[in-house]
Each structure stands twice: as structure tokens, then as C-alpha cells.
Amino acid sequence: MAYVWSEEWATGNETIDAQHKQLVGAVNELMEACSNGMGSSKLSSTMQFLIDYTSKHFADEEELQQQYNYPGFRNHFKLHEAFKANVNELAKSLQREGANISLVAKVNSRIRGWLVNHMQREDKKVAEYIRRQTG
């Protein structure tokens, strides 16, 4: 099941929203590759994307939160750090084991979980807070 960008997810910040759209695209690409039996070959590029994405996107998002004095910043930061650790753990598994169907499934599941649990809930709280501040 592919994800379709929803304006409900929009933060109102062009940079953050563009980055979120990139993540949705990466999830869809991995899911498409899996449905075509090519998930293992797509895994390395997906992992590199996630490493780069978490570094850049989280820094941009945290800067935005600090700019608006978001009261939930510390908790949000901890969630980012936990996901970065998760990505690093998956990358180490890829280096140790190579691409395999089990690892593809883990990566796919964890990214989808991040989309549902973080972007659609936590990031939405941040977006609502910023809208109220700039409203």
C-alpha cells in the first residue's frame, strides 16, 4: 500500500514539508521494490537515504522548533535520537548480514511506523503549535 502525501501532514514550512515528501517517496520506492521482488537490491540505497535524511531533516526540524520555542522540544529531540539509533542499528545489520528479506521487512516496517507514529502525530503537534504562533 503506497502512501499518498496529505496536506494534513504539512507543517507549513516548505523545507520540512519537502523533506517529509522525500521520506514518503522513499517508503513508497522500497515498498514498490518489495512488491516486485527487488527489495534486497533497493535496501542499500534506502539505508543511505535514511542516514542522510535523519541527519539533515532532524537538524532542520529541531532548528525550527527552537526558533518558535516549541515546549515539547526535548521530548521531540529524544524521539529523533531514538530513530537515528534505530537507523544506525539497521545499517550495521546490513553491513554484517548483507541485504536479506528479513532486514528489508524490518526497514520497511520501521519506516512505515515512523510515518504513522511520528510524522502524522508528533510533527503534526509541532505544526499546529507553529501555526498558532504565526497565526
C-alpha positions in Angstrom: 0.0 0.0 0.0 1.6 3.2 -1.1 1.4 6.4 1.0 0.0 9.5 -0.6 1.1 12.9 0.8 -1.7 14.5 2.7 -1.8 18.2 3.4 -2.8 17.2 6.9 0.8 16.3 7.4 2.0 19.7 6.2 3.9 21.8 8.8 3.6 25.0 6.7 7.4 25.1 6.4 8.4 24.5 2.8 11.7 22.8 3.7 10.3 20.5 6.3 7.3 19.6 4.1 9.6 18.9 1.1 11.8 16.6 3.3 8.7 14.8 4.6 7.6 14.2 1.0 11.0 12.7 0.3 10.6 10.3 3.1 7.1 9.3 1.8 8.7 8.8 -1.6 11.5 6.6 -0.2 9.0 4.4 1.7 6.9 4.0 -1.5 10.0 3.1 -3.5 11.1 0.4 -1.1 7.5 -1.0 -0.9 7.3 -1.0 -4.7 10.7 -2.7 -4.9 9.5 -5.3 -2.4 6.3 -6.0 -4.4 8.5 -6.6 -7.5 10.8 -9.0 -5.6 13.6 -6.4 -5.7 13.5 -5.2 -2.0 17.0 -6.6 -1.3 18.6 -4.7 -4.1 16.9 -1.4 -3.1 17.9 -1.8 0.6 21.4 -0.2 0.4 20.2 3.0 -1.3 17.3 3.2 1.2 19.6 2.9 4.1 21.9 5.6 2.8 18.9 7.8 2.2 17.8 7.2 5.8 21.2 8.0 7.3 21.4 11.2 5.3 17.8 12.1 5.9 17.8 11.7 9.7 20.9 13.9 9.9 19.7 16.7 7.8 16.0 16.6 8.3 16.1 16.3 12.1 18.6 19.2 12.4 16.3 21.4 10.3 13.2 20.4 12.2 14.9 20.9 15.6 16.1 24.3 14.5 12.5 25.3 13.5 11.3 24.1 16.9 13.9 26.1 18.7 13.1 29.2 16.6 9.5 29.0 17.8 10.3 27.9 21.4 8.3 24.7 21.0 7.6 23.5 24.5 7.8 19.8 23.5 11.3 20.2 22.0 13.2 18.0 24.5 10.8 15.1 24.0 10.8 15.5 20.2 14.6 15.6 20.2 14.6 12.3 22.2 12.3 10.7 19.6 14.7 11.8 16.8 17.7 10.4 18.7 15.9 7.1 19.2 15.0 6.9 15.5 18.6 7.7 14.5 19.8 4.9 16.7 17.3 2.6 15.1 18.6 3.6 11.6 22.2 3.1 12.7 21.3 -0.4 14.1 19.7 -1.3 10.8 22.7 0.0 8.8 25.0 -2.1 11.0 22.8 -5.2 10.4 23.1 -4.5 6.6 26.9 -4.3 6.8 27.0 -7.5 8.9 24.4 -9.7 7.2 24.0 -8.1 3.8 20.7 -7.4 2.2 18.1 -10.1 3.0 14.4 -10.4 3.1 14.2 -10.2 6.9 16.2 -7.0 7.0 14.1 -5.5 4.2 11.0 -6.3 6.2 12.4 -4.6 9.3 13.4 -1.5 7.5 10.1 -1.3 5.7 8.2 -1.8 9.0 10.2 0.7 11.0 10.0 3.4 8.3 6.2 2.9 8.0 5.9 3.0 11.8 7.8 6.3 11.8 5.5 7.8 9.2 2.4 6.8 11.2 3.6 7.4 14.7 5.9 10.3 14.3 5.2 12.4 11.3 1.4 12.1 11.5 1.2 12.6 15.2 4.3 14.3 16.7 5.2 16.5 13.8 1.6 17.5 13.4 1.7 18.8 17.0 4.7 20.9 16.1 3.0 22.2 13.0 -0.1 23.2 15.0 2.0 25.0 17.6 3.9 27.0 15.0 0.6 27.9 13.2 -0.8 29.2 16.4 2.4 31.3 17.0 2.4 32.7 13.5 -1.4 32.8 13.0 
